[in-house]
Amino acid sequence: MNFNRKSGVRLGGASKKETSKDELVKQVHLERKLRAKHREQTAAAELIQRFWRGHALRKRFGEQRFVGWVERFGPIAANQEAKVSAKQIADEIIPVALQAVMPLCSCIRDKIKNGAPLSKALVVDPAVIRGALTILLRSIASKDLATNYCALAVSDRKGSWLGQCERLVMMCSAVLGSPTLMSDPLLQAASAQALLKLTDQSMWKCFPQGSEEKARLEQDNIDVALNACRFVFMGLKRLLLNEQQGLGWQAGAVSVSQVIEWVSSAAVLLLGGGVDTSPTREFVSLILSVPELWLTLSKNLRPVKLSALKGPLSEIQFSLLCSATSLKWTSAVDQVWAAANISSLVAGPYHERKLENSQTVRFLVRAPELDNPKNATEYVRNITFILQRAVELARKERVDPKRWCDAVGGLKLWSERTHLLQLLESLEKGNVGLDMLSDLYWVLLHSLPSVVPSQAGGMSLPFLNMLAFTPSFLPKVWNWMAMNLRVPLEAPFDATRGWMIESVQHGFSSLEPSRAHVLGIFCQAYAHLLLVLDDEDFHDKQQLLTLGQNRAIAATLNNLVFFTHCPPEDRPTTSEESGQKNRGDHVNVLAEQVPLLLRRLYERDARRSFCRSALWLGPYSKDGGANGRTNFLAASVVQALLNRTSGRVDSEPSVTASRAVGLANVLLCAPQSVPFKERVEVFRGLIQADRDANRWDLPPIEGGPAPIKVTIRRSQLFGDALGALPQIGPRLRGRLMVTFVDEHGLEEPGMDLGGLMNELVEEIMKAGLNPDAGLFQGNADGLLYPSPLAEQLPYGFQMLKFLGLILGKAMYEGMLLDIPLAPFFLLRLQGRTLMFDDLSSLDPDLHRSLLQVKHFDGDAGDLGLDFTVEADLLGKVVVEELVGGGSDRPVTNENKLQYVHLMADWHVNKKVGRPAQAFAAGMGEVIPLPWLRLFSPKELNFLLSGGEGVDIDCKDLQAHTKYSGGYSDSSPAVKLFWRVFSSLSPSERSAFLKFATACSRPPLGGFKHLQPPLTIHKVDCGASPLALFGGKDVELLPSASTCYNMLKLPNYRRGSTLKKKLLLAIESNTGFGLS
């Protein structure tokens, strides 16, 4: 020991080698935890070993037991004559089979109880199950009480026997339709037969009628599968779904259809009396939710068996329907399929009939149960309730679009005319009628399709077609509306008043949902019908609805739309009504469908009038017009309209803003209810708002864009303009300064203040719309549209787009051009849907020919037509098919309606479509095409050209003319000029306007819109003092500076001289050179 080394001393009083108390306690706790963990690991290992040893022991015992079972009972199962006692079956045969499938200490039993199919990998020995079921089936067929397994139902072992039967039903159900056991048809067949024989007591051969045992059986009311019906239904569902997917076995001693037949019979027996019980609800949720249930059953069951199956179900069909409404569904798709399958059950099967042409048609007959108003009411109400709940559930969960569309397609029964008319008749007897039925069809047309908006049109089309083309439906609906909405049933043509309908002045939001549903369905169905109803049917034959009824409909809808957006003083517009948010679904649908029908009726009237203009202007006139509360020219209205047509969102709503939005909506939804002149001013207001927003009118020094300067050779006017202007695009809305170069190559003097631009625009349109240029052609009335051959010309589409750009510039500047366009082409520019009768403005002869085909009374096949069309391509005839394989598809009475509409569509859309689209693309760069929807085609032509035979208003021109150089409105020469001008013919006045302003037509709305205004400048010339009395007058000709819209007028003394010189100058087109 080293006594010289000093021990280290810590300030805490302990040396370095000593351990503190806290550290010692911590170390003790750690060692204790380690010992506890070791004990737990040891115990766990021992437990695992015990379980494993037990499992291995049980497995060996089970295998030995199964081997022993096969050795003992295998020969018995193979021997048809072998007999086994019922007690031996219950004690020795069945338990082993159940143990092979559902071991006691296993999670497999729980999975099967939850409805899972039996997996082949979990079955110890399938041979045991097959053998046990074979012995069981042979036993049930025995008439001997000692050997019949079912005889135990009346013995002292009834309780244990029922429990074992329940487990047997569970096992057999788990086998049925199992994906891994479908390759074993014998096992599937044995399981199905066992289910049927255990369920159907009539197959228990040991209980003859009149026997004591039979009486006891009936007295005890034994139901083997009462608690296991859910498993039977799930097995049947798996079989049906597998069959639909083609997963059944292809060959075998027993077919899939036979197995489905056995299980279906067992499932129906489990329903009992059909009241709203647990089996009934399970049957609805599991079986009636199978897609295309009846179609699948009809393919697999013999007609006799299918009728026998549907017979008991038909007796409890309304109980099934009641159960469907009380269920808590977890799948929206299953809910829709349940409604579809129950509807098919109630309506009955389709019948078939062969026609003379060997074609087979399927049709429904009236269901006797639905003639009862009480049954019909319950049926419609419950189906509506089920579908509404399905929609609510679908909006919460993520529904597969394809499965949802297939499920809605399964409701095709509701697109059957017979079914609709029978229900309508029965419901009217029960004093409910249209409103209840409309609630259901509202769900079919709008609620169900809204779940998958991208497929909404296809889902609703079958129902919409049926409603639109059922002859008595629309008149019946309109009669109901006239009575319940208190609107006129008919309206005379010559009526001068009564176009205000006070009962609808509170708009869409005041309608109860049920009445709104009736109105919405009527508008949607009638608008759909008008797509195929030609003018002859509408005006002359007056099919479905008379012209008087159509006038009443138009007046009602016109008032409804107008006052929805522009309510009376006692009901101010709210933000909910003017905007699209926070409104009920029925209000949003009405806001779409009502204006659509109104627009189609107005287009009918614009093409061939059936009512007076007072009908359309009735609400506007009553509300006070622009001097009252409906000031459509207010800046806020124009701004709201600009926002709506450009896709911008309005600012925060206020009373003023809401009113402005409402007025803008009137102009978008029902522009015909506002006078044309006021709409023209709104159109100008939109242009001016665009000018202000983009500062087009401001000089560069004030922040405006620089003017666009172009130099154009008069000899190459169209080509130079085509090369210079298209790339400018939307900037063409700004100021355009034109410099012309004459035939000598010299720039013409002067500065363009608008007159030369007008001249350029007019000359370009005159050259481009000339039919000889090949870009446009005229119809029989001389109305122009893009030529289908334009795309064959070099740069044809570019030139059409250029012409659209120039016409847009003309409209933007308020110029009038002599270019009457065909109505169908104007509708295309507006983005409207072209209908069959619009073909008349393209090719009247073809339109008449197609009408003859449509109304042909004989056999259309005798006409020798097919689904092809001949097109003349630069002298070469090209045949195109209207549909795939059209050359091999003859036109018949069944498809002639499709033929005439496809033919019309080809001519107005495909033939002229691409050239018209190119023109519209150019025009849209300057004028937003939605702005054109403020006008009808006839009004749009008037907006472009001022109408046919437009004359110049002398007083209007005189009121807006300026004077310079010493002239005033009281100057003798000026007075003389106006006297001479008023004596000119319309064509001479138009020529003068062209001479002075480079534009032959006055601006729409009057000369107050001519910029710069016409100016008469004095040219002081000496003349003989005797000029007034026949002496020598001024010899100088008048001249013009079109760039300034200026007439340079010498101070003539005599009117005859002024007229002679003025006409000579106009004919000579004198400009700066003679001024």
C-alpha positions, 0 to 999 in steps of 0.5 A: 500500500502506498502511504505517501499518495494523498487521497483525492478530496471532494468538496462534498465530503466524499472521495473520488472513489466513493459513490453518492447516494443518488447515484446508488439509488439510480443504479439499484432502480436500473438493475431492478428494471432489468431483472423485471424485464428478464422475468417478463421475457421468460414468461412470454417465451414460456407462454408462446411455447405453451401455445405453440405446443398446444397448437401443434398438438391440436393440429396433429390431433385434428389431422389424425381426426380428419384422417380417421374421419376420411377412413371411417366415413369416406366409404359411407359418403361414396356408397349411395346405399349406406345409411347413417343414423341421425345422431351419428351425423350430428355427433360424429360427422358434422362436427368434424366438418365444421371443425375443418372450416371453423376451428373453435380457437380461431379467428376464422369463425369471427370472419365468417360471422362478419360475412367474409367468404371461406378461403381455400387456404384456411380449409384443412381438408375440402374432402371432409366438407364434401363428404359430410354434405353428401351424407347430410343431403342423403340423410335429409332425403330419407323417409326414415326418422332414425336416419333423417338428420332433420328428425332431430328437430322434434327430439329432445336434442332440438336446441343443440341441433338448431345451433349446429344447423345455424353453423352449417348454414354459415359454413355453406354460405361462406363456401358460396361464391368464394373466389378461391373455391369457385373452381370446385363446382361440386362443393358449391353445388353441395353447399347450395343444396344443403342450404335449400334443403335445410331451409325448405321444410317441405323437403324433409321427407321424414315428416309426411302430412298428417303425421304426429311429428309433422304436427309437432314441427308445425307447432314448434314453428322451427326456422333453421336459418332464422339467425343465419339469413344474412349469411345466405344472402351474402353467399347469393350476392357473391354468386351473382356478382361473380356471374356478372364478372364471368368468374363462374366455372365453365363446365361441370356436372352442375352449372352456375345457373343451377346453383344460383337457382337453389340459393335464390329459392332458399333466400326467398324462403327466408323472408317469411311473411315479408313484414319489415323484419331483420331478414327483409332488411338484410335481403334489401341491403344485400340482394336488392342492391346487386347491380342489374339483379333481374337481368342477371337472374333472368340469364341464369334462371329458367322463366318458370323458376324466375316467375316462381321467385318473383311471385313471393317477392311481388306479394311483399314488394311494398314491404321491401320498399318500406325496409329500404327507407328504414335502412341505414345505408353505408353505400350510396351506389347500393342504395340507388341499385336497391331503388332500381331493382325494387322499381323493376319488381313493382312495375313488372317484367318487360314483354316482347313483340316481334314486328313485321321487319323481324325486329323485337321490341320490349315494352311494359304493361300497366302494373295492376298494383299501381292502379291503386292511388294509395300504392302509387303514392307510397311507391313514388314517395318512398323511391324519392326518399331513397334516392334523395338519401343516396344523393346526400350520402354520395356527396359525403363519400367519394363515389366512383363515377363509373359505378354511380353512372351505372347505378343511375342507368339502372333506373331506366324504368323511370324513362318508360312512358307507360310507367309515367302515365300510369303513375300520373293517372293514379296520383291524380286520383289520390289528389297528389299528382304532378307535384309529387311526381315532379319531386321524383323526376327532379331527383332523376334529372338534377340531384343524381346527375349532380354527383358526377357533373362531368357525366350529368348530361348523359345520366339525365338524357333518357328521363328528359327524352321521355318527358319531352316526347310523351305527348300528353305530359307537357300540356298536362303540366302547363294546365297544372301550372296555370291553375296552381301558379295563377297564370293565364292558360292562353293569351290572344295574339292581338292583346294590348294589355295583360302582359304583366303577370302579378302572381310571378312578380316575386321571382324564383325564390318565392316558389315553393320547392315542389312548385319550383320542381314542376316549373323546372321540369316543364322548362327543361323538357319543353326546351329539349322538345323545341330542339326537334320541333320544326316551325311547321309543327310549332306554328301550323300544326301546333303540336302539343301546345297551341300558339295561345298557350305558347304566348302565355308561357312566354309571357309568364317566363318573361315576367318571372325572369325579369322580376327575379332579377329586377323586383318591384319596389316593395321587394328589393333585390338581395345578394342571394337572388342576384348572385349565385351563392347561398341559394337553394338547388331548385333556385339555381336550376330555375335560373338556368332552365327558365331563361333557356326556354324563354330564349328558345321561344324568343328565337322562334318568335324572331324567326317567325313571329307568333306574338307582338313585341308588347309581350316581351316589353311588358315588364319593362313598360310596367316598371317605368323604363329607363326613367323609373327604377330600371336604369339599364344605362347606369354606369354600375349596370354596365360595369356589372355586365362587363364583369359578368361577360368577362368572368370577373367577380363582382365586388361586395354586395350592397343594395345599389350593387345588387340592383345593378347586378340584377339589371345586368342579369336581365340583359344576359337572361332576357335581353328581349325584355329591354327595348332595342334602342336601350340595349344599343346604348348599353352596348355602346356603354360596354365599349366606352367602359372598355375604352376607359379601362384601357385608355384607348382615347387618351393621348400618349402624353396622358398615359394612353397608348401610342396610335397605330400607324399604317400605310396602305396602297390604294391599288393593293388595299386588301393585301397591305391591310392583311399584312399589317393589321392581323398581328395587332390583334386586340390592340386594334381597339385603340386609335388607328391612323391610316395613310393612303398611297395613291396610284402614283406612289405618293402619300395622300396629304392630310392627317387621319382623325377617323375618316380615313380609318372608316374608309379603310374599314369599309373598303376592306369589308367590301372587298372581303365580302364580295362573293367573287373573292371566294371568302363569303357567299350569299343565300337565296335572299342575298344574306352572307355567310363564310364560304365552305370553300374558303379553307381551300383557298391559300390563307383562307382561314387567315383572311376570314379571321382578318375580316372578323377582326375588321368587322369587330373594329367597325362595331367598336367604332360604331360604324354601319356597313352594308353587310347583311349576314345570314341569321344562322351565321349570326347565331354561331357568332353569339355561341347559340345552339343552332336548331333544325329550322336555322338551316332555312337561312342557309339553304331554303331548298334543302330545308324544305326537302328535309321537312318533306322527308320528316313528314313523309307519310309512306315508307321512308325506305322507298326514298332510297336515302342513306346516312351520307351527304354529298359535298362539292369540293371545287367541282369534285363530288365527295361523299361523307358519312353522317354516322359510322357506316352511314353508307350501309344504313338506309333511312327508315321511318324509325330513324328519319328524324335522326337523319334530317337533324344530322343532315341539318347539323352537317350543313350549318355546323360542320360544313360552315363550322371551321370558316365561321369559327375562324371569322368569330376568332378574329371578331372576338379579339375586338368585340367580346362575343358574349356582348352580341347576345344582347341582340337577336340575329335580326337586331344584330344585322341592324346593329351592323348595317342599320337595316335595309334601305336605311336613310339619313335623318337630315334634321339629326345630321344638321343638329350635330354638324359643326361649322368653321372658316366663317360659316354658322348655322345662319349663313345663307350658303349653309341654309341653302346647303341644307335645303338642297341636301333634304331634296336629295334622294336616299341614295344621293344622301348616302353617297354624300355621306361616303364623300364627306366621311368615307362611310356611306351609312350613318352611325347607329343611334344617330350622328351624335356618335359620329367622331369627329362630327361633320364639319362644313368649312367655308371656301370663300369664292367671288361670284357675280352680284347677279348670281342670285338672278341667273348670273354667273355663280361660283365654279369651284367644286365642293371637296372633302377631307375625310380624315377630318369628316370635313366638307369644304363648301364654296359659298354658292348663291343659287341652290341649283348650282350647289346641287349640280356642283355637289353631285358632280363632286360626289361622282368625281370623288374630289378630295384634297387635289381639288380643294 
